[in-house]
Amino acid sequence: MTAELVRGQNHTLPQTRLEIRVSAGSPVVAGATLGDENGVVRGAEWIAHPGSPQLPGLEVSQQAAAGHRLAVDLEALPETVHRVTVLLALPVGVGGPTRFGTTAAPFVAVTGLDGTEIATFTLTGLDAESAVSALELYRRQGAWKVRAVGQGYAAGLAEMLADQGLAGAAELAASIQESVARSLARSVAPPPPRTPEGDRVRQASGPPDPGPAPAAPPAATPVQPSADPTPTPGGPIDYAHPRRQHAAPPTPPPTVPPAQPGQAAQPVAGDATGWSMDERLYNQIWGMFEDLARAAAAYRSAVDFAESRMDQELDRSLSDPRNRIGGVGDRAREEARAKRDELTARAREVLDRDLAQLAAEAAVVEPALPAAYAGWDNPVWHAHRVPMELPMALRLGDLHLPERTGLRIPLLVRLPLERGIWVDSGRTASEAAALTDSDRLRRLAMETAVLHAARLLAVYPPGEFSVHVIDPAGSAAGPLAPLVDAGVLAGPPAAGPQGVASVLAHLTRRVDLVQMAVRAGAADALPPDLDTGEQLLVVNDFPHGFDDRAVTQLRYLADEGPAVGVHLLMVADREDASAYGPVLDPLWRSLLRITPVADSHLADPWVGHAWTYEPPVTPPGSRVLEQVLAAVTAARRAAGR
């Protein structure tokens, strides 16, 4: 349960590897100082800031931004360190706010590596302060705690550092601000305000699991989107790596020389907080998703404001009947429209600048992605080898907004999958689907499911992932051919009522046995013939071939399966299941819905944009799918599976 702290309150930390997330109303500088048993900062080498972002057990962002994620490993701190103070400061000389009283209250959250919030603190009551000690992590009787501080400093960063006993505080503060000015972060709209309950105001049910995210994104929602990024609807984006090694963060990737004043920093792949390059890229993609969402939101808000202002000026001017005719009325209309056009043009100029920087970042990031994050047209697949360790996330497709359709953000979901996936094959799903022939739409939906299943097989270690298929009428023989021919399925596609019942009984038994073993702490008691690897069930044309018992089993697998390694990938038209009435509504809601054709139906967790989802496709004429499945088969043989 999250502890919502007030100024001066403390809370015990249940773990030592943490992430500190900052959401502010405008770009801020985030850093941290290390203090000894008396809280004194002994020197500049005890401070992590944008010009020197890494210390043992501590890493901060290299730029000013409206959102930050700071990585902390308390066990890796020197023994002489007894306190970590998180500081926030407004950038100097960049034209932004000069005091916190003119911005939304900053929000700070201490989370575990799985994204679960441990403690949160909203820094209210700030006015003339331009720097603030947000919170501190401190050692007390061998245990670590977090305390909400909220101590502001009107004289800025220099006064705050001097208050912590640092000699030469003014010189260091000036150098920090100078480094920030040289590489100011992307200009994006601030995050929505936090509610008193500690959650962001949402205009949608959640991220695109990203749902995601995705949103988000996630993006994103990079995102878990929870966007997200992928998060469940309304939940936080989950950044935990299921098999991350417990080691200190690696040396950050090499960076390019800082940009000259007035120029944007050159993008670098992996330029985000993380304990591995995969995690850095994952966080960077979700950051891009979030930045695009907020940049578009700022532009749309500015356009709406310009239209509203024009209407108000026209109403005021034309409220006098004498101004409604003749030259006075015409001039008033022209002036109001000119102001509207000027405001809109300025907003578009800012948006184009931000989109150009995001496009440049995407051009650098995309070629650097590992196979699990990469599109099927990425050359990384041609040299792909089945890994020995589970990656952090999986790409399900791309997301984009109408402001720049060519700027695509990968839709990543966390592994192992926390939700089932539903590929909607219905023609009533969207306008694009309505224009597609029913048979072609169903084929595209099954081809999309096959691509997702193949990617999962390709990124899991050999023998740790199995795919079962239910195709009651045998209608998906064509799309399933690559999986069948490669011999990567757990068995032939199940057809007819008996085949459906057999597969569902097998997977239901597995879920029951693993759940009982986990609850009893008796994993050794599992039957020797039980496959404890992750399982994926692909269901085509639901509910054809399903009786009431089979439907109940499928719902059980959707609800209970993900927690014990059984995942669902459904290809179905919801209208076909309408005969069951509302009994299946929980099933549909529990799944991440995607489409076999481009469709605007995913929402980010920040501003609720309708993102266009682009399903994955292989390049025309490419045999990349067959090559990848051949690599999966070879890896299984080599591992004796």
SULTAWO-V332160 format. One record per backbone hydrogen bond with DSSP energy under -0.5 kcal/mol. NH is the residue of the N-H (numbers start at 1). CO is the residue of the C=O. E is the energy in kcal/mol with one decimal. If there is no record, write none. Layout:
nh=NH co=CO e=E
nh=NH co=CO e=E
//
This chain:
nh=3 co=118 e=-2.2
nh=4 co=2 e=-0.6
nh=5 co=3 e=-0.9
nh=5 co=120 e=-2.8
nh=8 co=148 e=-3.2
nh=9 co=6 e=-2.5
nh=11 co=146 e=-2.0
nh=13 co=144 e=-2.4
nh=14 co=12 e=-0.5
nh=18 co=16 e=-0.7
nh=18 co=72 e=-3.0
nh=19 co=111 e=-2.3
nh=20 co=70 e=-2.8
nh=21 co=19 e=-0.6
nh=21 co=109 e=-2.8
nh=22 co=68 e=-2.4
nh=23 co=107 e=-2.7
nh=24 co=66 e=-3.0
nh=25 co=104 e=-0.9
nh=28 co=65 e=-2.3
nh=29 co=89 e=-3.8
nh=31 co=87 e=-2.2
nh=32 co=48 e=-2.3
nh=33 co=85 e=-2.2
nh=34 co=46 e=-2.7
nh=35 co=83 e=-2.9
nh=36 co=40 e=-1.7
nh=39 co=36 e=-2.2
nh=41 co=164 e=-2.7
nh=42 co=40 e=-0.7
nh=46 co=43 e=-2.1
nh=47 co=44 e=-1.5
nh=48 co=32 e=-3.0
nh=49 co=47 e=-0.5
nh=49 co=52 e=-1.5
nh=52 co=49 e=-1.6
nh=55 co=58 e=-2.8
nh=58 co=55 e=-2.6
nh=59 co=71 e=-2.1
nh=60 co=53 e=-2.2
nh=65 co=28 e=-1.9
nh=68 co=22 e=-2.1
nh=70 co=20 e=-3.1
nh=71 co=59 e=-1.8
nh=72 co=18 e=-2.4
nh=73 co=57 e=-2.9
nh=74 co=16 e=-2.8
nh=76 co=73 e=-1.3
nh=77 co=74 e=-0.9
nh=81 co=78 e=-1.8
nh=82 co=35 e=-2.9
nh=82 co=80 e=-0.5
nh=83 co=35 e=-1.5
nh=84 co=137 e=-3.0
nh=85 co=33 e=-2.5
nh=86 co=84 e=-0.5
nh=86 co=135 e=-3.0
nh=87 co=31 e=-2.3
nh=87 co=85 e=-0.5
nh=88 co=132 e=-2.5
nh=89 co=29 e=-2.0
nh=90 co=130 e=-2.6
nh=91 co=27 e=-0.6
nh=100 co=129 e=-3.3
nh=101 co=127 e=-2.5
nh=102 co=99 e=-1.5
nh=103 co=100 e=-1.7
nh=107 co=23 e=-3.1
nh=108 co=121 e=-2.7
nh=109 co=21 e=-2.5
nh=110 co=119 e=-3.3
nh=111 co=19 e=-3.2
nh=111 co=109 e=-0.6
nh=112 co=116 e=-2.4
nh=113 co=17 e=-0.5
nh=115 co=112 e=-1.8
nh=118 co=110 e=-3.5
nh=119 co=110 e=-1.6
nh=120 co=3 e=-2.6
nh=121 co=108 e=-2.4
nh=122 co=5 e=-0.5
nh=123 co=106 e=-2.8
nh=123 co=121 e=-0.5
nh=124 co=122 e=-1.6
nh=130 co=153 e=-1.9
nh=131 co=153 e=-0.9
nh=132 co=88 e=-2.8
nh=133 co=151 e=-2.8
nh=134 co=86 e=-2.2
nh=134 co=132 e=-0.9
nh=135 co=86 e=-0.9
nh=136 co=147 e=-2.2
nh=137 co=84 e=-3.0
nh=138 co=136 e=-0.5
nh=138 co=145 e=-2.4
nh=139 co=82 e=-2.4
nh=140 co=143 e=-3.7
nh=143 co=140 e=-1.6
nh=145 co=138 e=-2.6
nh=146 co=11 e=-2.7
nh=147 co=136 e=-2.8
nh=148 co=9 e=-2.6
nh=149 co=134 e=-2.0
nh=149 co=147 e=-0.5
nh=150 co=133 e=-1.3
nh=150 co=134 e=-1.0
nh=151 co=133 e=-1.4
nh=152 co=150 e=-0.7
nh=153 co=131 e=-2.7
nh=156 co=153 e=-1.2
nh=160 co=156 e=-1.7
nh=161 co=157 e=-2.5
nh=162 co=158 e=-2.3
nh=163 co=159 e=-2.0
nh=164 co=160 e=-0.8
nh=164 co=161 e=-0.7
nh=165 co=162 e=-1.9
nh=166 co=161 e=-1.8
nh=169 co=166 e=-0.8
nh=172 co=168 e=-2.0
nh=173 co=169 e=-2.6
nh=174 co=170 e=-2.1
nh=175 co=171 e=-1.9
nh=176 co=172 e=-2.3
nh=177 co=173 e=-2.3
nh=178 co=174 e=-2.0
nh=179 co=175 e=-2.1
nh=180 co=176 e=-2.0
nh=181 co=177 e=-2.3
nh=182 co=178 e=-1.5
nh=183 co=179 e=-0.9
nh=183 co=180 e=-0.6
nh=184 co=181 e=-0.6
nh=185 co=64 e=-0.8
nh=188 co=186 e=-0.9
nh=191 co=24 e=-0.8
nh=195 co=199 e=-2.5
nh=198 co=195 e=-2.4
nh=201 co=193 e=-1.6
nh=208 co=212 e=-2.4
nh=209 co=207 e=-2.8
nh=209 co=210 e=-7.2
nh=210 co=214 e=-1.9
nh=210 co=221 e=-1.2
nh=211 co=208 e=-2.0
nh=211 co=228 e=-0.7
nh=213 co=226 e=-8.9
nh=213 co=228 e=-9.9
nh=214 co=212 e=-5.6
nh=214 co=227 e=-3.5
nh=215 co=216 e=-2.8
nh=215 co=227 e=-4.7
nh=216 co=212 e=-9.9
nh=216 co=214 e=-2.7
nh=217 co=218 e=-2.7
nh=217 co=221 e=-2.8
nh=219 co=215 e=-1.0
nh=219 co=221 e=-2.1
nh=220 co=222 e=-2.8
nh=220 co=223 e=-3.6
nh=221 co=219 e=-9.9
nh=221 co=223 e=-3.0
nh=223 co=215 e=-3.8
nh=223 co=220 e=-9.9
nh=226 co=212 e=-1.0
nh=226 co=228 e=-1.5
nh=228 co=212 e=-9.9
nh=228 co=216 e=-9.9
nh=229 co=213 e=-1.4
nh=229 co=215 e=-2.0
nh=231 co=226 e=-2.0
nh=231 co=228 e=-1.6
nh=235 co=232 e=-2.7
nh=239 co=237 e=-0.6
nh=242 co=240 e=-0.6
nh=242 co=415 e=-0.6
nh=244 co=241 e=-1.5
nh=247 co=245 e=-1.6
nh=263 co=260 e=-2.4
nh=265 co=184 e=-0.5
nh=271 co=268 e=-1.4
nh=272 co=270 e=-1.9
nh=280 co=276 e=-2.4
nh=281 co=277 e=-2.7
nh=282 co=278 e=-2.5
nh=283 co=279 e=-2.8
nh=284 co=280 e=-2.4
nh=285 co=281 e=-2.6
nh=286 co=282 e=-2.0
nh=287 co=283 e=-2.2
nh=288 co=284 e=-2.3
nh=289 co=285 e=-2.4
nh=290 co=286 e=-2.4
nh=291 co=287 e=-2.7
nh=292 co=288 e=-2.7
nh=293 co=289 e=-2.1
nh=294 co=290 e=-2.3
nh=295 co=291 e=-2.6
nh=296 co=292 e=-2.3
nh=297 co=293 e=-1.9
nh=298 co=294 e=-2.4
nh=299 co=295 e=-2.0
nh=300 co=296 e=-2.8
nh=301 co=297 e=-2.4
nh=302 co=298 e=-2.2
nh=303 co=299 e=-2.4
nh=304 co=300 e=-2.4
nh=305 co=301 e=-2.4
nh=306 co=302 e=-2.4
nh=307 co=303 e=-2.3
nh=308 co=304 e=-2.6
nh=309 co=305 e=-2.9
nh=310 co=306 e=-2.1
nh=311 co=307 e=-2.3
nh=312 co=308 e=-2.4
nh=313 co=309 e=-2.5
nh=314 co=310 e=-2.5
nh=315 co=311 e=-2.4
nh=316 co=312 e=-2.5
nh=317 co=313 e=-2.6
nh=318 co=314 e=-2.7
nh=319 co=315 e=-0.7
nh=320 co=317 e=-0.6
nh=321 co=319 e=-0.6
nh=323 co=320 e=-2.2
nh=324 co=321 e=-1.2
nh=329 co=325 e=-0.5
nh=330 co=326 e=-1.5
nh=331 co=327 e=-2.6
nh=332 co=328 e=-2.2
nh=333 co=329 e=-2.2
nh=334 co=330 e=-2.5
nh=335 co=331 e=-2.7
nh=336 co=332 e=-2.3
nh=337 co=333 e=-2.5
nh=338 co=334 e=-2.3
nh=339 co=335 e=-2.3
nh=340 co=336 e=-2.2
nh=341 co=337 e=-2.8
nh=342 co=338 e=-2.2
nh=343 co=339 e=-2.5
nh=344 co=340 e=-2.4
nh=345 co=341 e=-2.4
nh=346 co=342 e=-2.3
nh=347 co=343 e=-2.3
nh=348 co=344 e=-2.5
nh=349 co=345 e=-2.2
nh=350 co=346 e=-2.0
nh=351 co=347 e=-2.5
nh=352 co=348 e=-3.1
nh=353 co=349 e=-1.9
nh=354 co=350 e=-2.3
nh=355 co=351 e=-3.1
nh=356 co=352 e=-2.4
nh=357 co=353 e=-1.8
nh=358 co=354 e=-2.3
nh=359 co=355 e=-2.8
nh=360 co=356 e=-2.1
nh=361 co=357 e=-2.1
nh=362 co=358 e=-2.8
nh=363 co=359 e=-2.2
nh=364 co=360 e=-1.1
nh=365 co=361 e=-2.7
nh=366 co=362 e=-2.5
nh=367 co=363 e=-0.5
nh=368 co=364 e=-0.5
nh=368 co=365 e=-1.2
nh=369 co=365 e=-0.5
nh=369 co=366 e=-1.4
nh=373 co=370 e=-1.3
nh=374 co=370 e=-1.3
nh=378 co=375 e=-1.8
nh=381 co=378 e=-1.8
nh=382 co=379 e=-1.4
nh=383 co=379 e=-0.6
nh=383 co=380 e=-0.6
nh=384 co=381 e=-1.3
nh=387 co=458 e=-0.5
nh=391 co=459 e=-0.6
nh=394 co=413 e=-2.5
nh=395 co=372 e=-2.1
nh=396 co=411 e=-3.0
nh=397 co=411 e=-0.6
nh=398 co=614 e=-2.1
nh=399 co=409 e=-2.1
nh=400 co=612 e=-1.4
nh=404 co=401 e=-1.5
nh=405 co=402 e=-0.5
nh=407 co=404 e=-1.6
nh=408 co=406 e=-1.0
nh=409 co=399 e=-2.7
nh=411 co=397 e=-2.7
nh=412 co=410 e=-0.8
nh=413 co=394 e=-2.6
nh=415 co=392 e=-1.9
nh=420 co=590 e=-0.5
nh=421 co=568 e=-2.7
nh=422 co=592 e=-2.8
nh=423 co=421 e=-0.5
nh=423 co=570 e=-3.6
nh=424 co=422 e=-0.8
nh=424 co=594 e=-2.7
nh=425 co=423 e=-0.6
nh=425 co=572 e=-2.0
nh=429 co=426 e=-0.9
nh=434 co=430 e=-2.1
nh=435 co=431 e=-1.1
nh=436 co=433 e=-1.7
nh=441 co=437 e=-2.8
nh=442 co=438 e=-2.4
nh=443 co=439 e=-2.1
nh=444 co=440 e=-2.9
nh=445 co=441 e=-2.4
nh=446 co=442 e=-2.1
nh=447 co=443 e=-2.5
nh=448 co=444 e=-2.3
nh=449 co=445 e=-2.0
nh=450 co=446 e=-2.3
nh=451 co=447 e=-2.1
nh=452 co=448 e=-2.0
nh=453 co=449 e=-2.5
nh=454 co=450 e=-2.8
nh=455 co=451 e=-2.1
nh=456 co=452 e=-2.2
nh=457 co=453 e=-2.3
nh=458 co=454 e=-2.0
nh=459 co=455 e=-1.4
nh=460 co=456 e=-1.2
nh=464 co=461 e=-2.2
nh=466 co=534 e=-2.3
nh=468 co=536 e=-3.3
nh=470 co=538 e=-3.2
nh=471 co=469 e=-0.6
nh=471 co=494 e=-2.9
nh=472 co=540 e=-0.5
nh=474 co=471 e=-1.6
nh=477 co=474 e=-0.8
nh=480 co=476 e=-2.2
nh=481 co=477 e=-0.7
nh=481 co=478 e=-1.3
nh=482 co=479 e=-0.5
nh=483 co=480 e=-0.6
nh=484 co=480 e=-2.4
nh=485 co=481 e=-3.3
nh=486 co=482 e=-1.5
nh=487 co=483 e=-0.6
nh=487 co=484 e=-1.0
nh=488 co=483 e=-1.6
nh=489 co=483 e=-0.5
nh=490 co=467 e=-3.0
nh=494 co=469 e=-3.0
nh=496 co=472 e=-2.0
nh=499 co=495 e=-1.1
nh=500 co=496 e=-2.3
nh=501 co=497 e=-2.5
nh=502 co=498 e=-2.3
nh=503 co=499 e=-2.2
nh=504 co=500 e=-2.3
nh=505 co=501 e=-2.2
nh=506 co=502 e=-2.2
nh=507 co=503 e=-2.4
nh=508 co=504 e=-2.5
nh=509 co=505 e=-2.3
nh=510 co=506 e=-1.8
nh=511 co=507 e=-2.4
nh=512 co=508 e=-2.5
nh=513 co=509 e=-2.6
nh=514 co=510 e=-2.5
nh=515 co=511 e=-2.4
nh=516 co=512 e=-2.3
nh=517 co=513 e=-2.4
nh=518 co=514 e=-2.7
nh=519 co=515 e=-2.5
nh=520 co=516 e=-2.1
nh=521 co=517 e=-0.8
nh=521 co=518 e=-0.5
nh=522 co=517 e=-2.4
nh=525 co=522 e=-1.7
nh=526 co=523 e=-1.4
nh=530 co=527 e=-1.8
nh=532 co=530 e=-0.8
nh=534 co=464 e=-2.0
nh=535 co=565 e=-3.1
nh=536 co=466 e=-2.5
nh=537 co=567 e=-2.8
nh=538 co=468 e=-3.1
nh=538 co=536 e=-0.6
nh=539 co=537 e=-0.6
nh=539 co=569 e=-2.2
nh=540 co=470 e=-2.8
nh=540 co=538 e=-0.5
nh=541 co=571 e=-1.1
nh=542 co=571 e=-1.0
nh=544 co=541 e=-2.1
nh=546 co=543 e=-2.4
nh=547 co=545 e=-0.5
nh=551 co=547 e=-2.5
nh=552 co=548 e=-2.1
nh=553 co=549 e=-2.2
nh=554 co=550 e=-2.3
nh=555 co=551 e=-2.3
nh=556 co=552 e=-2.0
nh=557 co=553 e=-2.4
nh=558 co=554 e=-2.3
nh=559 co=555 e=-2.1
nh=560 co=556 e=-3.0
nh=561 co=556 e=-0.6
nh=561 co=557 e=-1.7
nh=564 co=560 e=-0.5
nh=564 co=561 e=-1.8
nh=565 co=562 e=-1.1
nh=566 co=561 e=-2.4
nh=567 co=535 e=-3.1
nh=567 co=565 e=-0.5
nh=569 co=537 e=-2.8
nh=570 co=421 e=-2.9
nh=571 co=539 e=-3.0
nh=572 co=423 e=-1.6
nh=572 co=570 e=-0.6
nh=573 co=542 e=-0.6
nh=574 co=572 e=-0.6
nh=576 co=573 e=-1.4
nh=577 co=573 e=-0.6
nh=577 co=574 e=-1.1
nh=578 co=575 e=-1.6
nh=580 co=577 e=-1.8
nh=581 co=578 e=-1.8
nh=583 co=580 e=-1.1
nh=584 co=581 e=-1.0
nh=585 co=582 e=-1.4
nh=588 co=584 e=-1.9
nh=589 co=585 e=-2.3
nh=590 co=586 e=-1.4
nh=591 co=587 e=-0.5
nh=591 co=588 e=-1.2
nh=592 co=420 e=-2.8
nh=593 co=591 e=-0.7
nh=594 co=422 e=-2.8
nh=596 co=424 e=-0.7
nh=599 co=613 e=-1.6
nh=601 co=599 e=-1.1
nh=601 co=611 e=-1.0
nh=602 co=611 e=-1.4
nh=604 co=609 e=-0.8
nh=608 co=604 e=-0.6
nh=611 co=602 e=-3.6
nh=611 co=609 e=-0.9
nh=612 co=400 e=-2.6
nh=613 co=599 e=-3.2
nh=613 co=611 e=-0.6
nh=614 co=398 e=-2.8
nh=615 co=613 e=-0.6
nh=616 co=396 e=-0.6
nh=622 co=619 e=-2.3
nh=627 co=623 e=-2.3
nh=628 co=624 e=-2.5
nh=629 co=625 e=-2.5
nh=630 co=626 e=-2.1
nh=631 co=627 e=-1.8
nh=632 co=628 e=-1.9
nh=633 co=629 e=-2.4
nh=634 co=630 e=-2.5
nh=635 co=631 e=-2.3
nh=636 co=632 e=-2.1
nh=637 co=633 e=-2.2
nh=638 co=634 e=-2.3
nh=639 co=635 e=-1.7
nh=640 co=637 e=-1.0
nh=641 co=636 e=-3.0
//
